[in-house]
Amino acid sequence: MRGWKLVAEEFTPKIIGFTCNWCTYAAADLAGTSRMQYPPNLRLVRVMCSGRVSPEFVLKAFQLGADGVFIGGCHLGDCHYIHGNFKAITRYYLLKKMLQQFGIEPERVRFNFISAAEGEAFTQAVKDFTEQLKRLGPLRPSGGEGSGEA
């Protein structure tokens, strides 16, 4: 066809975001009501506390096709459930080590402390994470030992 160019489609990562109801989810809401722009490829899952995000949730998100997982919680010392965000950050570092064993780049998971008043910080974190995932490309599990593939 004359006049038509083939344009390579840009990779748009699928991101699942587990966000604390009291802080990061409220920051996302603030960003939306303030009409701050961030990539539309983030799908939020509101949890009462980031400490509730189990590594199983993250692995399931990857299994169902996510290219990255964003976890957002209250700043340390500001958790409505006292120590929930301390539990979350501990799990996050253990999860990053576990992902390597499954052949998944640890950079595909991100944790940010974002308070309810930080809509701009939420917007910037999502933009930065999206760019990071674009550089990594689509998730392609190695299929190696422990990946669940035979």
MODELLER restraints for C-alpha pairs under 7 A, 6 or more apart:
rsr = mdl.restraints
at = mdl.atoms
rsr.add(forms.Gaussian(group=physical.xy_distance, feature=features.Distance(at['CA:11:A'], at['CA:134:A']), mean=6.45, stdev=0.5))
rsr.add(forms.Gaussian(group=physical.xy_distance, feature=features.Distance(at['CA:12:A'], at['CA:134:A']), mean=6.95, stdev=0.5))
rsr.add(forms.Gaussian(group=physical.xy_distance, feature=features.Distance(at['CA:13:A'], at['CA:41:A']), mean=6.69, stdev=0.5))
rsr.add(forms.Gaussian(group=physical.xy_distance, feature=features.Distance(at['CA:13:A'], at['CA:67:A']), mean=5.57, stdev=0.5))
rsr.add(forms.Gaussian(group=physical.xy_distance, feature=features.Distance(at['CA:13:A'], at['CA:130:A']), mean=6.80, stdev=0.5))
rsr.add(forms.Gaussian(group=physical.xy_distance, feature=features.Distance(at['CA:13:A'], at['CA:133:A']), mean=6.39, stdev=0.5))
rsr.add(forms.Gaussian(group=physical.xy_distance, feature=features.Distance(at['CA:13:A'], at['CA:134:A']), mean=6.50, stdev=0.5))
rsr.add(forms.Gaussian(group=physical.xy_distance, feature=features.Distance(at['CA:13:A'], at['CA:138:A']), mean=6.75, stdev=0.5))
rsr.add(forms.Gaussian(group=physical.xy_distance, feature=features.Distance(at['CA:14:A'], at['CA:41:A']), mean=5.60, stdev=0.5))
rsr.add(forms.Gaussian(group=physical.xy_distance, feature=features.Distance(at['CA:14:A'], at['CA:42:A']), mean=6.59, stdev=0.5))
rsr.add(forms.Gaussian(group=physical.xy_distance, feature=features.Distance(at['CA:14:A'], at['CA:66:A']), mean=5.04, stdev=0.5))
rsr.add(forms.Gaussian(group=physical.xy_distance, feature=features.Distance(at['CA:14:A'], at['CA:67:A']), mean=5.17, stdev=0.5))
rsr.add(forms.Gaussian(group=physical.xy_distance, feature=features.Distance(at['CA:14:A'], at['CA:68:A']), mean=6.54, stdev=0.5))
rsr.add(forms.Gaussian(group=physical.xy_distance, feature=features.Distance(at['CA:15:A'], at['CA:41:A']), mean=6.07, stdev=0.5))
rsr.add(forms.Gaussian(group=physical.xy_distance, feature=features.Distance(at['CA:15:A'], at['CA:42:A']), mean=4.70, stdev=0.5))
rsr.add(forms.Gaussian(group=physical.xy_distance, feature=features.Distance(at['CA:15:A'], at['CA:43:A']), mean=6.21, stdev=0.5))
rsr.add(forms.Gaussian(group=physical.xy_distance, feature=features.Distance(at['CA:15:A'], at['CA:66:A']), mean=5.66, stdev=0.5))
rsr.add(forms.Gaussian(group=physical.xy_distance, feature=features.Distance(at['CA:15:A'], at['CA:67:A']), mean=5.98, stdev=0.5))
rsr.add(forms.Gaussian(group=physical.xy_distance, feature=features.Distance(at['CA:15:A'], at['CA:68:A']), mean=4.84, stdev=0.5))
rsr.add(forms.Gaussian(group=physical.xy_distance, feature=features.Distance(at['CA:15:A'], at['CA:69:A']), mean=5.51, stdev=0.5))
rsr.add(forms.Gaussian(group=physical.xy_distance, feature=features.Distance(at['CA:15:A'], at['CA:70:A']), mean=6.92, stdev=0.5))
rsr.add(forms.Gaussian(group=physical.xy_distance, feature=features.Distance(at['CA:16:A'], at['CA:42:A']), mean=5.78, stdev=0.5))
rsr.add(forms.Gaussian(group=physical.xy_distance, feature=features.Distance(at['CA:16:A'], at['CA:43:A']), mean=4.97, stdev=0.5))
rsr.add(forms.Gaussian(group=physical.xy_distance, feature=features.Distance(at['CA:16:A'], at['CA:44:A']), mean=6.04, stdev=0.5))
rsr.add(forms.Gaussian(group=physical.xy_distance, feature=features.Distance(at['CA:16:A'], at['CA:61:A']), mean=6.89, stdev=0.5))
rsr.add(forms.Gaussian(group=physical.xy_distance, feature=features.Distance(at['CA:16:A'], at['CA:66:A']), mean=6.49, stdev=0.5))
rsr.add(forms.Gaussian(group=physical.xy_distance, feature=features.Distance(at['CA:16:A'], at['CA:68:A']), mean=6.57, stdev=0.5))
rsr.add(forms.Gaussian(group=physical.xy_distance, feature=features.Distance(at['CA:16:A'], at['CA:69:A']), mean=4.92, stdev=0.5))
rsr.add(forms.Gaussian(group=physical.xy_distance, feature=features.Distance(at['CA:16:A'], at['CA:70:A']), mean=6.13, stdev=0.5))
rsr.add(forms.Gaussian(group=physical.xy_distance, feature=features.Distance(at['CA:17:A'], at['CA:42:A']), mean=6.45, stdev=0.5))
rsr.add(forms.Gaussian(group=physical.xy_distance, feature=features.Distance(at['CA:17:A'], at['CA:43:A']), mean=5.85, stdev=0.5))
rsr.add(forms.Gaussian(group=physical.xy_distance, feature=features.Distance(at['CA:17:A'], at['CA:44:A']), mean=4.58, stdev=0.5))
rsr.add(forms.Gaussian(group=physical.xy_distance, feature=features.Distance(at['CA:17:A'], at['CA:45:A']), mean=5.85, stdev=0.5))
rsr.add(forms.Gaussian(group=physical.xy_distance, feature=features.Distance(at['CA:17:A'], at['CA:69:A']), mean=5.72, stdev=0.5))
rsr.add(forms.Gaussian(group=physical.xy_distance, feature=features.Distance(at['CA:17:A'], at['CA:70:A']), mean=4.39, stdev=0.5))
rsr.add(forms.Gaussian(group=physical.xy_distance, feature=features.Distance(at['CA:17:A'], at['CA:71:A']), mean=5.65, stdev=0.5))
rsr.add(forms.Gaussian(group=physical.xy_distance, feature=features.Distance(at['CA:18:A'], at['CA:44:A']), mean=6.00, stdev=0.5))
rsr.add(forms.Gaussian(group=physical.xy_distance, feature=features.Distance(at['CA:18:A'], at['CA:45:A']), mean=4.86, stdev=0.5))
rsr.add(forms.Gaussian(group=physical.xy_distance, feature=features.Distance(at['CA:18:A'], at['CA:46:A']), mean=5.97, stdev=0.5))
rsr.add(forms.Gaussian(group=physical.xy_distance, feature=features.Distance(at['CA:18:A'], at['CA:47:A']), mean=6.53, stdev=0.5))
rsr.add(forms.Gaussian(group=physical.xy_distance, feature=features.Distance(at['CA:18:A'], at['CA:70:A']), mean=6.18, stdev=0.5))
rsr.add(forms.Gaussian(group=physical.xy_distance, feature=features.Distance(at['CA:18:A'], at['CA:71:A']), mean=4.82, stdev=0.5))
rsr.add(forms.Gaussian(group=physical.xy_distance, feature=features.Distance(at['CA:18:A'], at['CA:72:A']), mean=6.34, stdev=0.5))
rsr.add(forms.Gaussian(group=physical.xy_distance, feature=features.Distance(at['CA:19:A'], at['CA:25:A']), mean=5.27, stdev=0.5))
rsr.add(forms.Gaussian(group=physical.xy_distance, feature=features.Distance(at['CA:19:A'], at['CA:44:A']), mean=6.85, stdev=0.5))
rsr.add(forms.Gaussian(group=physical.xy_distance, feature=features.Distance(at['CA:19:A'], at['CA:45:A']), mean=6.26, stdev=0.5))
rsr.add(forms.Gaussian(group=physical.xy_distance, feature=features.Distance(at['CA:19:A'], at['CA:46:A']), mean=5.13, stdev=0.5))
rsr.add(forms.Gaussian(group=physical.xy_distance, feature=features.Distance(at['CA:19:A'], at['CA:47:A']), mean=5.88, stdev=0.5))
rsr.add(forms.Gaussian(group=physical.xy_distance, feature=features.Distance(at['CA:19:A'], at['CA:50:A']), mean=6.38, stdev=0.5))
rsr.add(forms.Gaussian(group=physical.xy_distance, feature=features.Distance(at['CA:19:A'], at['CA:71:A']), mean=5.77, stdev=0.5))
rsr.add(forms.Gaussian(group=physical.xy_distance, feature=features.Distance(at['CA:19:A'], at['CA:72:A']), mean=4.64, stdev=0.5))
rsr.add(forms.Gaussian(group=physical.xy_distance, feature=features.Distance(at['CA:19:A'], at['CA:73:A']), mean=6.16, stdev=0.5))
rsr.add(forms.Gaussian(group=physical.xy_distance, feature=features.Distance(at['CA:20:A'], at['CA:46:A']), mean=6.13, stdev=0.5))
rsr.add(forms.Gaussian(group=physical.xy_distance, feature=features.Distance(at['CA:20:A'], at['CA:47:A']), mean=5.26, stdev=0.5))
rsr.add(forms.Gaussian(group=physical.xy_distance, feature=features.Distance(at['CA:20:A'], at['CA:48:A']), mean=5.47, stdev=0.5))
rsr.add(forms.Gaussian(group=physical.xy_distance, feature=features.Distance(at['CA:20:A'], at['CA:49:A']), mean=4.66, stdev=0.5))
rsr.add(forms.Gaussian(group=physical.xy_distance, feature=features.Distance(at['CA:20:A'], at['CA:50:A']), mean=5.12, stdev=0.5))
rsr.add(forms.Gaussian(group=physical.xy_distance, feature=features.Distance(at['CA:20:A'], at['CA:72:A']), mean=6.10, stdev=0.5))
rsr.add(forms.Gaussian(group=physical.xy_distance, feature=features.Distance(at['CA:20:A'], at['CA:73:A']), mean=5.05, stdev=0.5))
rsr.add(forms.Gaussian(group=physical.xy_distance, feature=features.Distance(at['CA:20:A'], at['CA:74:A']), mean=6.99, stdev=0.5))
rsr.add(forms.Gaussian(group=physical.xy_distance, feature=features.Distance(at['CA:21:A'], at['CA:46:A']), mean=5.70, stdev=0.5))
rsr.add(forms.Gaussian(group=physical.xy_distance, feature=features.Distance(at['CA:21:A'], at['CA:47:A']), mean=5.68, stdev=0.5))
rsr.add(forms.Gaussian(group=physical.xy_distance, feature=features.Distance(at['CA:21:A'], at['CA:48:A']), mean=4.89, stdev=0.5))
rsr.add(forms.Gaussian(group=physical.xy_distance, feature=features.Distance(at['CA:21:A'], at['CA:49:A']), mean=6.44, stdev=0.5))
rsr.add(forms.Gaussian(group=physical.xy_distance, feature=features.Distance(at['CA:22:A'], at['CA:116:A']), mean=6.84, stdev=0.5))
rsr.add(forms.Gaussian(group=physical.xy_distance, feature=features.Distance(at['CA:23:A'], at['CA:73:A']), mean=6.29, stdev=0.5))
rsr.add(forms.Gaussian(group=physical.xy_distance, feature=features.Distance(at['CA:23:A'], at['CA:74:A']), mean=5.32, stdev=0.5))
rsr.add(forms.Gaussian(group=physical.xy_distance, feature=features.Distance(at['CA:23:A'], at['CA:114:A']), mean=6.34, stdev=0.5))
rsr.add(forms.Gaussian(group=physical.xy_distance, feature=features.Distance(at['CA:23:A'], at['CA:115:A']), mean=4.51, stdev=0.5))
rsr.add(forms.Gaussian(group=physical.xy_distance, feature=features.Distance(at['CA:23:A'], at['CA:116:A']), mean=4.19, stdev=0.5))
rsr.add(forms.Gaussian(group=physical.xy_distance, feature=features.Distance(at['CA:24:A'], at['CA:72:A']), mean=5.43, stdev=0.5))
rsr.add(forms.Gaussian(group=physical.xy_distance, feature=features.Distance(at['CA:24:A'], at['CA:73:A']), mean=5.63, stdev=0.5))
rsr.add(forms.Gaussian(group=physical.xy_distance, feature=features.Distance(at['CA:24:A'], at['CA:74:A']), mean=6.70, stdev=0.5))
rsr.add(forms.Gaussian(group=physical.xy_distance, feature=features.Distance(at['CA:24:A'], at['CA:114:A']), mean=5.22, stdev=0.5))
rsr.add(forms.Gaussian(group=physical.xy_distance, feature=features.Distance(at['CA:24:A'], at['CA:115:A']), mean=5.73, stdev=0.5))
rsr.add(forms.Gaussian(group=physical.xy_distance, feature=features.Distance(at['CA:24:A'], at['CA:116:A']), mean=5.84, stdev=0.5))
rsr.add(forms.Gaussian(group=physical.xy_distance, feature=features.Distance(at['CA:25:A'], at['CA:46:A']), mean=6.51, stdev=0.5))
rsr.add(forms.Gaussian(group=physical.xy_distance, feature=features.Distance(at['CA:26:A'], at['CA:116:A']), mean=4.82, stdev=0.5))
rsr.add(forms.Gaussian(group=physical.xy_distance, feature=features.Distance(at['CA:27:A'], at['CA:115:A']), mean=6.37, stdev=0.5))
rsr.add(forms.Gaussian(group=physical.xy_distance, feature=features.Distance(at['CA:27:A'], at['CA:116:A']), mean=4.33, stdev=0.5))
rsr.add(forms.Gaussian(group=physical.xy_distance, feature=features.Distance(at['CA:27:A'], at['CA:117:A']), mean=5.90, stdev=0.5))
rsr.add(forms.Gaussian(group=physical.xy_distance, feature=features.Distance(at['CA:27:A'], at['CA:118:A']), mean=5.49, stdev=0.5))
rsr.add(forms.Gaussian(group=physical.xy_distance, feature=features.Distance(at['CA:27:A'], at['CA:119:A']), mean=4.49, stdev=0.5))
rsr.add(forms.Gaussian(group=physical.xy_distance, feature=features.Distance(at['CA:27:A'], at['CA:122:A']), mean=6.29, stdev=0.5))
rsr.add(forms.Gaussian(group=physical.xy_distance, feature=features.Distance(at['CA:28:A'], at['CA:119:A']), mean=6.01, stdev=0.5))
rsr.add(forms.Gaussian(group=physical.xy_distance, feature=features.Distance(at['CA:28:A'], at['CA:122:A']), mean=6.31, stdev=0.5))
rsr.add(forms.Gaussian(group=physical.xy_distance, feature=features.Distance(at['CA:30:A'], at['CA:119:A']), mean=5.33, stdev=0.5))
rsr.add(forms.Gaussian(group=physical.xy_distance, feature=features.Distance(at['CA:31:A'], at['CA:119:A']), mean=4.50, stdev=0.5))
rsr.add(forms.Gaussian(group=physical.xy_distance, feature=features.Distance(at['CA:31:A'], at['CA:120:A']), mean=6.58, stdev=0.5))
rsr.add(forms.Gaussian(group=physical.xy_distance, feature=features.Distance(at['CA:31:A'], at['CA:123:A']), mean=6.74, stdev=0.5))
rsr.add(forms.Gaussian(group=physical.xy_distance, feature=features.Distance(at['CA:36:A'], at['CA:123:A']), mean=6.99, stdev=0.5))
rsr.add(forms.Gaussian(group=physical.xy_distance, feature=features.Distance(at['CA:37:A'], at['CA:123:A']), mean=6.95, stdev=0.5))
rsr.add(forms.Gaussian(group=physical.xy_distance, feature=features.Distance(at['CA:38:A'], at['CA:123:A']), mean=5.46, stdev=0.5))
rsr.add(forms.Gaussian(group=physical.xy_distance, feature=features.Distance(at['CA:38:A'], at['CA:126:A']), mean=6.60, stdev=0.5))
rsr.add(forms.Gaussian(group=physical.xy_distance, feature=features.Distance(at['CA:38:A'], at['CA:127:A']), mean=6.00, stdev=0.5))
rsr.add(forms.Gaussian(group=physical.xy_distance, feature=features.Distance(at['CA:39:A'], at['CA:127:A']), mean=6.37, stdev=0.5))
rsr.add(forms.Gaussian(group=physical.xy_distance, feature=features.Distance(at['CA:49:A'], at['CA:73:A']), mean=7.00, stdev=0.5))
rsr.add(forms.Gaussian(group=physical.xy_distance, feature=features.Distance(at['CA:49:A'], at['CA:84:A']), mean=6.32, stdev=0.5))
rsr.add(forms.Gaussian(group=physical.xy_distance, feature=features.Distance(at['CA:50:A'], at['CA:72:A']), mean=6.54, stdev=0.5))
rsr.add(forms.Gaussian(group=physical.xy_distance, feature=features.Distance(at['CA:50:A'], at['CA:73:A']), mean=5.12, stdev=0.5))
rsr.add(forms.Gaussian(group=physical.xy_distance, feature=features.Distance(at['CA:50:A'], at['CA:84:A']), mean=6.39, stdev=0.5))
rsr.add(forms.Gaussian(group=physical.xy_distance, feature=features.Distance(at['CA:50:A'], at['CA:85:A']), mean=5.79, stdev=0.5))
rsr.add(forms.Gaussian(group=physical.xy_distance, feature=features.Distance(at['CA:50:A'], at['CA:88:A']), mean=5.65, stdev=0.5))
rsr.add(forms.Gaussian(group=physical.xy_distance, feature=features.Distance(at['CA:51:A'], at['CA:84:A']), mean=4.22, stdev=0.5))
rsr.add(forms.Gaussian(group=physical.xy_distance, feature=features.Distance(at['CA:51:A'], at['CA:85:A']), mean=5.30, stdev=0.5))
rsr.add(forms.Gaussian(group=physical.xy_distance, feature=features.Distance(at['CA:51:A'], at['CA:87:A']), mean=5.27, stdev=0.5))
rsr.add(forms.Gaussian(group=physical.xy_distance, feature=features.Distance(at['CA:51:A'], at['CA:88:A']), mean=4.32, stdev=0.5))
rsr.add(forms.Gaussian(group=physical.xy_distance, feature=features.Distance(at['CA:53:A'], at['CA:88:A']), mean=6.89, stdev=0.5))
rsr.add(forms.Gaussian(group=physical.xy_distance, feature=features.Distance(at['CA:55:A'], at['CA:95:A']), mean=6.20, stdev=0.5))
rsr.add(forms.Gaussian(group=physical.xy_distance, feature=features.Distance(at['CA:58:A'], at['CA:69:A']), mean=6.60, stdev=0.5))
rsr.add(forms.Gaussian(group=physical.xy_distance, feature=features.Distance(at['CA:67:A'], at['CA:108:A']), mean=6.85, stdev=0.5))
rsr.add(forms.Gaussian(group=physical.xy_distance, feature=features.Distance(at['CA:67:A'], at['CA:138:A']), mean=5.95, stdev=0.5))
rsr.add(forms.Gaussian(group=physical.xy_distance, feature=features.Distance(at['CA:67:A'], at['CA:139:A']), mean=5.16, stdev=0.5))
rsr.add(forms.Gaussian(group=physical.xy_distance, feature=features.Distance(at['CA:68:A'], at['CA:108:A']), mean=4.59, stdev=0.5))
rsr.add(forms.Gaussian(group=physical.xy_distance, feature=features.Distance(at['CA:68:A'], at['CA:109:A']), mean=5.74, stdev=0.5))
rsr.add(forms.Gaussian(group=physical.xy_distance, feature=features.Distance(at['CA:68:A'], at['CA:133:A']), mean=6.89, stdev=0.5))
rsr.add(forms.Gaussian(group=physical.xy_distance, feature=features.Distance(at['CA:69:A'], at['CA:108:A']), mean=6.33, stdev=0.5))
rsr.add(forms.Gaussian(group=physical.xy_distance, feature=features.Distance(at['CA:69:A'], at['CA:109:A']), mean=4.82, stdev=0.5))
rsr.add(forms.Gaussian(group=physical.xy_distance, feature=features.Distance(at['CA:69:A'], at['CA:110:A']), mean=6.44, stdev=0.5))
rsr.add(forms.Gaussian(group=physical.xy_distance, feature=features.Distance(at['CA:70:A'], at['CA:109:A']), mean=5.90, stdev=0.5))
rsr.add(forms.Gaussian(group=physical.xy_distance, feature=features.Distance(at['CA:70:A'], at['CA:110:A']), mean=4.94, stdev=0.5))
rsr.add(forms.Gaussian(group=physical.xy_distance, feature=features.Distance(at['CA:70:A'], at['CA:111:A']), mean=6.07, stdev=0.5))
rsr.add(forms.Gaussian(group=physical.xy_distance, feature=features.Distance(at['CA:71:A'], at['CA:110:A']), mean=6.05, stdev=0.5))
rsr.add(forms.Gaussian(group=physical.xy_distance, feature=features.Distance(at['CA:71:A'], at['CA:111:A']), mean=4.70, stdev=0.5))
rsr.add(forms.Gaussian(group=physical.xy_distance, feature=features.Distance(at['CA:71:A'], at['CA:112:A']), mean=6.44, stdev=0.5))
rsr.add(forms.Gaussian(group=physical.xy_distance, feature=features.Distance(at['CA:72:A'], at['CA:111:A']), mean=5.70, stdev=0.5))
rsr.add(forms.Gaussian(group=physical.xy_distance, feature=features.Distance(at['CA:72:A'], at['CA:112:A']), mean=4.94, stdev=0.5))
rsr.add(forms.Gaussian(group=physical.xy_distance, feature=features.Distance(at['CA:72:A'], at['CA:113:A']), mean=5.79, stdev=0.5))
rsr.add(forms.Gaussian(group=physical.xy_distance, feature=features.Distance(at['CA:72:A'], at['CA:114:A']), mean=6.46, stdev=0.5))
rsr.add(forms.Gaussian(group=physical.xy_distance, feature=features.Distance(at['CA:73:A'], at['CA:85:A']), mean=6.25, stdev=0.5))
rsr.add(forms.Gaussian(group=physical.xy_distance, feature=features.Distance(at['CA:73:A'], at['CA:112:A']), mean=6.49, stdev=0.5))
rsr.add(forms.Gaussian(group=physical.xy_distance, feature=features.Distance(at['CA:73:A'], at['CA:113:A']), mean=4.99, stdev=0.5))
rsr.add(forms.Gaussian(group=physical.xy_distance, feature=features.Distance(at['CA:73:A'], at['CA:114:A']), mean=6.08, stdev=0.5))
rsr.add(forms.Gaussian(group=physical.xy_distance, feature=features.Distance(at['CA:74:A'], at['CA:85:A']), mean=6.55, stdev=0.5))
rsr.add(forms.Gaussian(group=physical.xy_distance, feature=features.Distance(at['CA:74:A'], at['CA:113:A']), mean=5.29, stdev=0.5))
rsr.add(forms.Gaussian(group=physical.xy_distance, feature=features.Distance(at['CA:74:A'], at['CA:114:A']), mean=5.74, stdev=0.5))
rsr.add(forms.Gaussian(group=physical.xy_distance, feature=features.Distance(at['CA:74:A'], at['CA:115:A']), mean=5.52, stdev=0.5))
rsr.add(forms.Gaussian(group=physical.xy_distance, feature=features.Distance(at['CA:75:A'], at['CA:113:A']), mean=4.90, stdev=0.5))
rsr.add(forms.Gaussian(group=physical.xy_distance, feature=features.Distance(at['CA:75:A'], at['CA:114:A']), mean=6.34, stdev=0.5))
rsr.add(forms.Gaussian(group=physical.xy_distance, feature=features.Distance(at['CA:75:A'], at['CA:115:A']), mean=6.47, stdev=0.5))
rsr.add(forms.Gaussian(group=physical.xy_distance, feature=features.Distance(at['CA:76:A'], at['CA:85:A']), mean=6.38, stdev=0.5))
rsr.add(forms.Gaussian(group=physical.xy_distance, feature=features.Distance(at['CA:76:A'], at['CA:86:A']), mean=6.92, stdev=0.5))
rsr.add(forms.Gaussian(group=physical.xy_distance, feature=features.Distance(at['CA:79:A'], at['CA:85:A']), mean=6.29, stdev=0.5))
rsr.add(forms.Gaussian(group=physical.xy_distance, feature=features.Distance(at['CA:96:A'], at['CA:106:A']), mean=4.84, stdev=0.5))
rsr.add(forms.Gaussian(group=physical.xy_distance, feature=features.Distance(at['CA:99:A'], at['CA:105:A']), mean=6.66, stdev=0.5))
rsr.add(forms.Gaussian(group=physical.xy_distance, feature=features.Distance(at['CA:99:A'], at['CA:106:A']), mean=5.89, stdev=0.5))
rsr.add(forms.Gaussian(group=physical.xy_distance, feature=features.Distance(at['CA:100:A'], at['CA:106:A']), mean=6.28, stdev=0.5))
rsr.add(forms.Gaussian(group=physical.xy_distance, feature=features.Distance(at['CA:102:A'], at['CA:146:A']), mean=5.81, stdev=0.5))
rsr.add(forms.Gaussian(group=physical.xy_distance, feature=features.Distance(at['CA:102:A'], at['CA:147:A']), mean=5.02, stdev=0.5))
rsr.add(forms.Gaussian(group=physical.xy_distance, feature=features.Distance(at['CA:103:A'], at['CA:141:A']), mean=5.70, stdev=0.5))
rsr.add(forms.Gaussian(group=physical.xy_distance, feature=features.Distance(at['CA:103:A'], at['CA:142:A']), mean=5.20, stdev=0.5))
rsr.add(forms.Gaussian(group=physical.xy_distance, feature=features.Distance(at['CA:103:A'], at['CA:144:A']), mean=6.91, stdev=0.5))
rsr.add(forms.Gaussian(group=physical.xy_distance, feature=features.Distance(at['CA:104:A'], at['CA:141:A']), mean=6.03, stdev=0.5))
rsr.add(forms.Gaussian(group=physical.xy_distance, feature=features.Distance(at['CA:108:A'], at['CA:133:A']), mean=6.71, stdev=0.5))
rsr.add(forms.Gaussian(group=physical.xy_distance, feature=features.Distance(at['CA:114:A'], at['CA:121:A']), mean=6.80, stdev=0.5))
rsr.add(forms.Gaussian(group=physical.xy_distance, feature=features.Distance(at['CA:114:A'], at['CA:122:A']), mean=6.53, stdev=0.5))
rsr.add(forms.Gaussian(group=physical.xy_distance, feature=features.Distance(at['CA:143:A'], at['CA:149:A']), mean=5.57, stdev=0.5))
